[in-house]
Amino acid sequence: MSKIDYTSIRVTKEVRKSLQKYVEECYSDLSINSMLKVHMGNLNDGHVCFPKFGMYECPESRKQKIRLSINKKSIKKSRNNLSLTGSLPSDPYTRTESDTMGEMEVPKSALWGASTQRAVLNFPISGIQMSRSFIRALGYIKAGSAVANAELGIITKEMSEVIVSASLSVADGDYDEHFPVDVFQTGSGTSTNMNANEVIATISTKNFDSKIHPNDHVNQ
């Protein structure tokens, strides 16, 4: 199959559910795990290649081609190593984060949280992230806010210090790869603001004796 027929998608629980339905329609004897392992075989980085037009609808001609392709491969080894029950095991590539809007599966190594991940999924528009100068300015704003909030008694001096330190690291560009939100987004930049709050809160919590909340503390 030509390269143009494939796309890269993140393997999250929701994606697995969609793929499981697709697999069941195409080949009733295979679970999602064995399909990914036998037919795709590319889970090293947490992504798989999958036919664009086969994600939700499986044309009969495609079903037959997949059946033939799978039948040519050895499935016995996969049956020994993988569950064929169709259950969704804990994804080693993600962690579950939650906010007031619900739970989201977030890349395990990411410093952002549920709000940022929701924005990434909702606004896959241009592939262009916020500029270095914008993130730098946002980091300085968060640092200044933490200082002011400590002076007003909204947060403690100790909490302010770790938030300021994390914010300045963001301003310096140490965590630019953790700002994935598209530059084109709905609202007034809320998603990017929450991206900063979540990243700074995660960094700060690592250096504090209690959890620092992205809204209750960083976003004050």
N, C-alpha and C positions, 0 to 999 in steps of 0.2 A: 504494500500500500504506500502511496506517495506521502511525503512528509506533510503536505498541506492538509491531509485528512486528520491530523492529530493535533491535540491541544494538551497543555499541561495543567493539571488541576491539583489543588491541595486535598489530601486525604483527611477529611474531617468526618465526624459522625454523620452529619447530614449528607455529605457526599457519599459516604459508604452506604447509607440507606438508599440513595438514588441508584447507585451502582448495583446494589443487591437486587433491586427490582428489575433492573435491566438484565442482570445475569439470569435471574429466574425465568424471564421471558425468553431469553436466547438459548439457555441450556439448563434444563431443570435439575440436573444431577450435580451442579457445581454451586458452592457457596461463594460469597464475595471474596473470601480469603484465597480460596484455590484459584478463582478467576484471576485475581491480581497476580498471584504467584506464577501460575501456569501460563496464562496468556499474555500478561503485561510484564511481569518480572522486573519491576524497576521501582522498588520501594526504598532504596538506599538513602535518598534525601527527603523522603516523605512525600514525594510527588509520583504520579503515574501518568503515562500517556494514554489517552483514551479517545476513541472516535468521536468527533464533535456531534455528528448526526445520530449517534447511537446512545446519547446520554439519557434521553427520556423516551424516545421511540426507536424501536428496533425493526426496520423493514425485514420482510421475510427473506430477501436475498442476503441481507447482512447476517441474519440468524444462521442461515445455512453455511455461510463462509466461516463464521466463528466456530460452529460445530465441527466443521472439517478441520479447521486449524487446531482446535483443542484435541481432537481425536488423534492427530498425528504426534502429539506429545505424550510423555509418560506422566500419568496423573497419580500413580501409586505412591510415589515418593512424597508428593504433596499431601496425600491423604494421611500419611504417617506423621507429618510435621505440622499440619494445619487442621483446625476444626472445620468441618463441613456442615455445621449446624445452621449457619447463617447468622449466628449471634454476633454482636458487635463488641469485641474485646476492647479494653482500654487502649487508646491510640498512643503509642510510645512517642509520637511526634507532637502531641498537643497536651495542654492542661485545660481544665475547666475554670473559667472566671465568670463572675456574676456581678450585676449591678441592678439598679431599680427596674430595668427593662427585661431582665432575665439572664439566662446563662449563655455563654459563648465558648466555643473551642478556640483557644489561642495557641499559636506556635510555642512549643515548650521553652525555647530559649529567648523569646521576646520579652521585652520589659514593659510593653503596653498591656492593657487589659481589655475588658469586654466592650467598652464604648468604642475604642479605637478599632477593634476587630470588626465590630458591626459596621463601622464607617467604611472599612476596607472592602467589605462584601457589598455594601449598598452603593458605593460610588466608584466602580471600576471604569472610569471614564477616559482619562488621558494617559495614565501611567506616569504622570509627572508629579513628583512630590514637592512639598514646600521648599523654598530656596534656603540656602545657608544663612543669608542675612535675616530672613524671617524667623528661623529657629533661634538664631542668636538673640534677636530682639525679644522673643518670647521667653527665653531663659532669663534674661535680665529683668523682665517684668515680674516673673515668678519669684526671683530672688528679692526684688524690692518689696513685693507684697508680703513675703515672709517676714522681712524686717519690720514693716509697718504693723503687721498683725501681732508680732511679739510685743511691740511698744504699746499696743492697745489692749494687751492681755487676752487676745483671742486664742493664741497658741503660746506655748511655753518658749522661753529663750532657747532651751536645749533643742526643742523641735525645730525652731526657726533656723538654728545653726546648720542642722543637717539638710534642711530643705534648701537653704541658701547654697550650701556646698554642691548639692546635686544640681541645682538650677544653673550654677555657673559652669559646671561640667557640660551641661546641655548647651549652654551659650558658647562654649569653647569648641563645640563640634565633636565631643567624645562619643555621642550617642545618636548621630544623624541617621544611622541605619535603622533606628527604632522609631522613625517617623514616617510610616508608610502611607499615610492618608493622602489621597489624590488632591491636587490643588483645586480641582473643580468639585465642589461639594455644596449641599443644600444648607440653608440657614446662614448664620453670620460668622462662620468659622468655628462653630461649636465643636466639631469633630477634631479639628487641629488643637483647639484649646484643651480638650479632654485627653488627646494624645500626649500633650506635654504634662498634664496633671498626673496621668497614670505612670508615665516613664519616671518622672521626678519622685512620685510617691514610692515606686518600687525601689529606686536607688536609695532613697532616704531611709526606708524601712530596714534595709540591710545594715545601716549604721546607727540604728536606734533600738531602744529596748522595748518598743511596742509598735504596732502597725500604724503607719501614717497613711491616712485615707486621701485619695486623689481629690475628692470633692470637699470633705469636711475640713481638711487641713491645707492642702496645696492650693485649692481654688478659692480660698477665703478672700 
